[in-house]
Amino acid sequence: MTTLPAARRRARNRPAWEEPPSLIGLLGKGTVLTLVVLAVVFPLWSVLVTSLSSRQTINEAGGMVVIPRGFDPGAYVTIFSGGQVARAVWVSLIVAVGGTLFSMVLTVLAAYGLSRPGSLFHRPLLFLFLLTFLIYPGLVTKYLVVTSLFHLKDNLLALIVPSAINVFNLIVVRAFFMNVPTELVDSARIDGAGEWRILTQIMMPLSKAVIAVVGLFYAVGYWNIYFDAVLYIDDNNLQPIQRVLQSYILAGQAPQVGVAGSFSVMPPTIAVKMAVVIIVVIPAMVVYPFVQKHFTKGVISGAIKG
């Protein structure tokens, strides 16, 4: 009886999905991935090129520009020279940074407390948090609580407080904390460490991945906040950039931008609109690559036990 080599035995027992792809398979994957990348990159490229094009180039292209001809940053200079767009960018930055810090503090503290089985009111509080998955109070109730009970109409806190804790993020962080070995916590407690020291010096350093990912979720959520601004913000000076973008792109309103002293001719409206789109998209595109390496460990590992 002949014995097959080990490599051939492993190849024979290997599942079909682990087989090395054929040449046709590689070409098919490459074609599909190329089309997907083009579908994502081409619109962004066209928006970027249009925002950096002159009036003459846009008129010759009949609207959106695909092939760049020259470089004209007039739209960006005009936007950041003042006006509603520049003001809205600052408002969104304040909401995104302040809201993310506020939400992370609340989420980490709540997740740590709910991850300790013997903590006070552990089970009732966990039940209340999970109950929000099933029962939504309704838009009218939420609006009345924010405007009549807390009097946050035309206040930037109205964009932060109602979204302070996302229960999904809370459950993910709690699950990650529960994966920390109990022996590690017990040994720290025997050495005299209190709950605050255990949280800041043991739990949080071991949970950098999930904290980074959840922080990104909150930051992107606050940066993209739109509907809450429609409900609670009527003052034009407090409108976030997404609300302004909606007015410019969908409602067709003319951009209220500043006047740049170095430009005697205002840039075309469509270039300003596309510049606003780029300004809205860039922060998320810049932050994502730095957090991407934590996604697998931060979300999947944290969600398994939850």
Steps between C-alpha positions, in 0.01 A plus 500: 500500500649835392491802731422844359737784585387728781448797265272298272305365798444854628394611151253212472344577840489873443151658472394637163512863618865463599611383156741741325308705241540426132613759246140564396403543863778752557398695189138499615590624847726766358229621262234515771730678748607748231138582418416542869799730554408705193139528619628645829794706380358650179226712665746626762754580229243691297386697806860583596600608149187712461565675830851592378397612151453848362175639365621458141586132551164428662314678222691307233424169677134593535495438877704236676864484392679166460828597337682775694609806306691735722473557873269755656458489882265797492205302637693392810649845556154653473347248741766539768507878469181507704129456455258228595708207373810592699283557807325165450834318479599643838163403646538143373855478637384617842210255501715211374788549746290595801234239431752221448679575827170525689365177350822308558511599867139392554534182294821381666372572852164332432661202326743445785225517761279261304788259443545446875234246610493619862460872428201693636180467291698304242214292363222767501723752326612247242135410438412867449779547249400189308136607511584794273574248226136393509309816593552838336333791682403670177604817327244725670598382847867552426435847361294605802763370743780689326316828440247526786662305783867585446445824297775416250337660195767685298769360727790284381440268795185391317727336243706320767286404799227296320773293327732477799484122540456255215384173654668288233835664573437457871436128462814456288721678756338310786564169325864596450537586869345164593767323293774637727607214732335520840824387665671815374235721658499300824878519533489877450228528760707293747791740441275784611380641166159664502239490225623822337858374487390162365303674226768750396814289545378149411173501308558796268860415398388144417201633305668757277366332186133513593533849647658624176231342284209616716654847513509501121134395486403787728720754317359410158148502642538848648674631188217372282222612733220648296148409609546625858615832354181519294294441815677710760707767323332797330782750550710520182811571707470157668431287194746208454663437166268212406195725535668765286598238245138387478392856436757549226481169318141384540305820556703687236563805714788727406802460729549783748877509500755761589666732253866430443697818452751343259227385260332773298266244335289267713545127422206323334226375729546137404870517595405635842241224543751231411756658733245472782454131417877443515523685833226275640659176377869563576500467883357147493737398218797629700406331827393158368848370396637560851220300664453234233757263655288486817172413327528120512614480860293793621161409357497128430680393819289737706174392344548123534433482870242780493 
